[in-house]
């Protein structure tokens, strides 16, 4: 059977990606932007991303349906870095991300707390976002359940196509919502540890060599020092875990859109670079 390298991308809005495509010329040449647009024949994505869901694995490029809103996510940088480093290998990115979701509630996993609901799911990505936007919380643990379901369906599909899939990376861009509340922030460590362990427990045959890459949150969030200190300490004390210091790497939230800066989300160039940092952290 052919090997299939699978990389999971999960989290909240900076995992979805709110980098505005119109600013790409500030960072990249027309040739590189055209490459982003065309995508890469060796890299496909199957995504649940905020209100959008792909019809399965599709070529990863700016032309995909998710891009109708004019934004891009870190998977663009992931694909470009993968293609540059491993041009002769196939990769399958499985993305599951929704803006505004917390580990305290939405991503809570089975061993993360008694409030976890094993039957919690979203009727659709758009329905989940409507509820969250209208302060109608989703059932506790729904996003973890959706992640497991989405990854399992992706693995089943690859196996049906004659592949032997292996999850080589779990890329996590989340923590902003929890870094707004002292109590949620304090509980983050135990719940994050549970999340990773429960993900491995859901896919034991596929995660033997999986590397967990966790990105820090920006200075926008009130409890970002504590949140990032935990992330860094966890990575330093757990095997196959890597922390990406987004502040130290100079990732910015302070320049776009021009005239109406969105301080909560990474600028276009930083969003693409985040994807590169993820791939570099995985050491494939």
C-alpha positions as CSV (number, residue, x, y, z in Angstrom):
1,X,0.0,0.0,0.0
2,X,1.1,3.6,-0.6
3,X,2.0,5.6,2.4
4,X,-0.2,8.7,3.1
5,X,1.2,11.4,5.3
6,X,-1.6,13.1,7.2
7,X,-1.3,16.4,9.0
8,X,-4.1,17.7,11.2
9,X,-4.7,21.4,11.7
10,X,-7.1,22.4,14.4
11,X,-8.1,25.3,16.6
12,X,-10.1,28.6,16.5
13,X,-10.1,31.6,14.2
14,X,-6.3,31.9,13.7
15,X,-6.4,28.3,12.6
16,X,-9.3,29.1,10.3
17,X,-7.2,32.0,9.1
18,X,-8.3,35.6,8.7
19,X,-5.4,36.8,6.6
20,X,-6.7,39.0,3.8
21,X,-5.7,37.7,0.3
22,X,-5.6,41.3,-1.0
23,X,-2.4,42.0,1.1
24,X,-0.4,39.1,-0.3
25,X,1.5,41.4,-2.7
26,X,3.0,43.1,0.4
27,X,4.8,39.9,1.2
28,X,5.2,37.8,-2.0
29,X,6.0,38.1,-5.7
30,X,3.3,37.7,-8.4
31,X,4.9,34.4,-9.2
32,X,4.6,33.0,-5.7
33,X,1.0,34.3,-5.4
34,X,0.2,32.6,-8.7
35,X,1.7,29.4,-7.2
36,X,-0.6,29.8,-4.1
37,X,-3.6,30.2,-6.5
38,X,-2.8,27.2,-8.5
39,X,-2.1,25.0,-5.6
40,X,0.1,21.9,-5.4
41,X,-0.7,18.6,-7.1
42,X,0.9,16.6,-4.3
43,X,-1.0,18.3,-1.5
44,X,-4.7,18.0,-0.8
45,X,-7.0,19.3,2.0
46,X,-10.2,18.1,3.6
47,X,-11.6,20.9,5.7
48,X,-14.2,22.0,8.1
49,X,-13.4,25.7,8.5
50,X,-15.7,28.0,10.3
51,X,-18.9,28.0,8.2
52,X,-17.4,26.0,5.3
53,X,-16.9,22.3,4.7
54,X,-15.2,20.8,1.7
55,X,-16.7,17.9,-0.3
56,X,-13.8,15.7,0.7
57,X,-10.1,16.0,-0.2
58,X,-9.5,18.8,-2.8
59,X,-6.3,20.4,-4.1
60,X,-5.0,23.0,-1.7
61,X,-5.0,26.5,-3.3
62,X,-6.5,29.9,-3.0
63,X,-9.2,29.0,-5.5
64,X,-11.0,26.6,-3.1
65,X,-14.5,27.5,-2.0
66,X,-13.4,28.6,1.5
67,X,-11.6,31.5,-0.2
68,X,-14.8,33.1,-1.5
69,X,-14.6,35.3,1.6
70,X,-11.2,36.6,0.5
71,X,-9.1,35.2,3.4
72,X,-6.5,32.5,3.8
73,X,-5.4,30.2,6.5
74,X,-2.1,28.7,7.7
75,X,-2.5,25.7,5.4
76,X,-1.4,27.9,2.5
77,X,2.0,28.3,4.2
78,X,2.0,24.6,5.2
79,X,1.5,23.5,1.6
80,X,4.1,25.8,0.2
81,X,6.7,24.7,2.8
82,X,5.8,21.0,2.3
83,X,6.2,21.4,-1.5
84,X,9.5,23.1,-1.0
85,X,10.9,20.6,1.4
86,X,9.4,17.4,0.0
87,X,8.4,18.0,-3.6
88,X,8.1,14.2,-4.4
89,X,5.8,13.3,-1.5
90,X,2.1,13.3,-1.2
91,X,0.5,15.1,1.8
92,X,-3.1,15.2,3.1
93,X,-4.1,18.0,5.4
94,X,-7.2,17.5,7.6
95,X,-8.4,20.8,9.0
96,X,-11.1,21.3,11.6
97,X,-11.4,24.8,13.0
98,X,-14.0,27.3,14.1
99,X,-13.6,30.9,15.3
100,X,-14.3,31.8,18.9
101,X,-14.1,28.2,20.2
102,X,-12.6,27.4,23.6
103,X,-10.9,24.4,25.2
104,X,-12.9,25.1,28.3
105,X,-16.1,24.2,26.5
106,X,-16.1,23.4,22.8
107,X,-12.9,21.4,22.6
108,X,-13.3,19.6,25.9
109,X,-12.3,15.9,25.4
110,X,-13.6,12.8,27.2
111,X,-11.0,12.8,30.0
112,X,-10.9,16.6,30.3
113,X,-13.9,17.0,32.6
114,X,-17.3,15.6,33.6
115,X,-19.1,18.2,31.5
116,X,-17.9,16.5,28.3
117,X,-20.9,15.3,26.2
118,X,-20.1,12.2,24.0
119,X,-23.2,12.9,21.9
120,X,-22.4,16.6,21.1
121,X,-22.1,17.4,17.4
122,X,-22.9,20.3,15.1
123,X,-25.7,20.0,12.7
124,X,-23.5,21.9,10.2
125,X,-20.5,24.2,10.4
126,X,-22.8,27.2,9.6
127,X,-25.3,26.2,12.3
128,X,-22.5,26.0,14.9
129,X,-21.2,29.5,13.9
130,X,-24.7,31.0,14.0
131,X,-25.1,29.7,17.6
132,X,-21.7,30.9,18.7
133,X,-22.3,34.3,17.1
134,X,-25.6,34.7,18.9
135,X,-24.3,33.7,22.3
136,X,-26.0,30.3,22.2
137,X,-23.3,27.9,23.3
138,X,-22.8,24.6,21.6
139,X,-22.9,21.4,23.7
140,X,-19.8,20.8,25.6
141,X,-17.2,18.9,23.7
142,X,-18.8,19.2,20.3
143,X,-15.7,20.4,18.5
144,X,-13.5,17.6,19.8
145,X,-16.2,15.1,18.6
146,X,-16.3,16.8,15.2
147,X,-12.5,16.6,15.0
148,X,-12.4,12.9,15.7
149,X,-15.3,12.2,13.3
150,X,-13.7,14.3,10.5
151,X,-10.3,12.7,10.9
152,X,-11.8,9.2,11.0
153,X,-13.7,9.9,7.8
154,X,-10.6,11.2,6.2
155,X,-8.6,8.2,7.2
156,X,-11.3,5.8,6.0
157,X,-11.4,7.5,2.6
158,X,-7.6,7.3,2.2
159,X,-7.7,3.6,3.0
160,X,-10.5,3.1,0.5
161,X,-8.2,4.6,-2.1
162,X,-5.4,2.1,-1.4
163,X,-3.4,4.3,1.0
164,X,-1.8,3.4,4.3
165,X,-2.4,6.7,6.3
166,X,-0.2,7.9,9.1
167,X,-0.9,11.0,11.2
168,X,2.5,12.6,11.3
169,X,1.5,16.0,12.7
170,X,-1.2,17.7,14.9
171,X,-1.0,21.4,14.6
172,X,-2.9,23.4,17.2
173,X,-3.6,27.2,16.9
174,X,-5.9,27.8,19.9
175,X,-6.0,29.4,23.3
176,X,-7.1,32.9,22.5
177,X,-10.7,32.4,23.9
178,X,-9.4,30.7,27.1
179,X,-6.7,33.5,27.6
180,X,-9.6,36.0,28.1
181,X,-10.8,34.4,31.4
182,X,-8.6,33.8,34.4
183,X,-10.4,30.6,35.5
184,X,-10.4,29.1,32.0
185,X,-6.8,30.0,31.5
186,X,-5.9,28.3,34.8
187,X,-7.7,25.1,33.7
188,X,-6.1,25.1,30.3
189,X,-3.1,22.9,31.1
190,X,-5.1,19.9,32.3
191,X,-7.6,20.1,29.5
192,X,-4.9,20.5,26.9
193,X,-3.1,17.4,28.2
194,X,-6.4,15.5,28.1
195,X,-7.1,16.7,24.5
196,X,-3.8,15.3,23.2
197,X,-4.1,12.0,25.1
198,X,-7.7,11.5,24.0
199,X,-6.8,12.3,20.4
200,X,-4.1,9.6,20.5
201,X,-6.5,7.2,22.2
202,X,-9.0,7.8,19.3
203,X,-6.3,6.9,16.7
204,X,-3.7,4.7,18.4
205,X,-2.7,2.9,15.2
206,X,-2.1,6.1,13.3
207,X,-0.3,8.4,15.8
208,X,2.8,6.4,16.8
209,X,5.1,9.0,15.2
210,X,2.8,12.0,15.5
211,X,4.4,15.3,16.5
212,X,2.2,17.9,18.3
213,X,3.0,21.5,17.4
214,X,1.3,24.1,19.5
215,X,1.4,27.8,18.6
216,X,1.5,30.6,21.1
217,X,-1.2,33.3,21.2
218,X,-0.5,37.0,20.5
219,X,-0.2,39.8,23.0
220,X,-3.8,40.9,22.3
221,X,-5.2,38.5,24.9
222,X,-5.3,39.5,28.6
223,X,-3.7,36.3,30.0
224,X,-1.3,35.6,27.1
225,X,1.8,35.5,29.3
226,X,0.4,32.7,31.4
227,X,-1.1,30.8,28.4
228,X,2.2,30.9,26.4
229,X,4.3,30.0,29.5
230,X,2.1,26.9,29.9
231,X,2.4,26.0,26.2
232,X,6.2,26.4,26.3
233,X,6.6,24.4,29.5
234,X,4.4,21.6,28.2
235,X,6.4,21.2,25.0
236,X,9.6,21.2,26.9
237,X,8.5,18.4,29.2
238,X,6.6,16.1,26.8
239,X,8.1,14.0,24.0
240,X,7.1,14.8,20.4
241,X,5.7,18.2,21.5
242,X,6.9,21.5,20.0
243,X,6.1,25.1,21.0
244,X,6.0,27.8,18.4
245,X,6.8,31.2,19.9
246,X,4.7,33.4,17.6
247,X,5.6,36.6,19.5
248,X,9.3,35.8,19.4
249,X,9.1,35.1,15.7
250,X,7.6,38.5,15.1
251,X,4.1,37.5,14.0
252,X,1.9,40.5,13.8
253,X,-1.8,41.4,14.3
254,X,-1.4,45.2,14.0
255,X,-1.4,46.2,10.3
256,X,-4.4,44.8,8.5
257,X,-7.0,45.6,7.2
258,X,-5.6,49.1,6.6
259,X,-7.7,51.8,8.3
260,X,-9.6,49.2,10.3
261,X,-7.0,47.0,11.9
262,X,-8.2,43.6,13.3
263,X,-6.0,43.2,16.3
264,X,-7.4,39.7,17.1
265,X,-6.1,38.0,14.0
266,X,-2.7,37.5,12.4
267,X,-1.9,39.6,9.4
268,X,-1.8,37.9,6.0
269,X,1.9,37.4,5.9
270,X,2.0,36.1,9.5
271,X,-0.8,33.7,8.7
272,X,1.2,32.1,5.9
273,X,4.3,32.1,8.0
274,X,2.5,30.3,10.8
275,X,1.9,27.4,8.4
276,X,5.6,27.3,7.6
277,X,6.5,27.2,11.3
278,X,4.1,24.3,11.8
279,X,5.8,22.2,9.1
280,X,9.3,23.1,10.3
281,X,8.3,22.0,13.8
282,X,7.0,18.6,12.6
283,X,10.4,17.5,11.3
284,X,8.9,15.2,8.7
